[in-house]
Amino acid sequence: YFGYSWSFLGALLALVWGLIYGFIGGWVFAMVYNAVVGTGGGPS
């Protein structure tokens, strides 16, 4: 039970970090893409 709860906690943390880094990565990518393409504006 203890090992299962820890694995569940690890999976939950991995999911949360994945969402956070995915959001930050997408935001940075949108900024860089806009800067390179030159359309202006921020990430939407």
N, C-alpha and C positions, 0 to 999 in steps of 0.2 A: 504493500500500500504506500509506504514511504517513497520507494523508488518510483512508483507510478505517479505520485503527486509531483515529484521533482521533474519527471519527464514532461508532465503536463505543463508545469510552470515554465520549463525551458522552451516548449513549443509556443506557449503564449508570448513569452518575451521575444522569441524569434519572429513571430507574426507582427508584434508591435514595432520592433526595430525595422522590419521589412517595410511596413507601411510608412514609417517616418523617413527612412532613407529613400524609399521610392518617391515620396512626395518631394523631398528636398532635391533629389536627382532630377525629377521631372521639371521642377521649378528652375533649376540651374540650366538644364538643357534648353528650356523655352527661352530663357534670357540670352543664352549664347546663340541660339538659332535666330532670334530676332536681331541680335547685334550683327550677325554674319549676313543675314538676308537683307537687313536694313529696312524692315517694315515698320520699325519703331513700336512704341507701346510696350506694355509689360506682359508677362505670361498670363494667359487666361485659361 
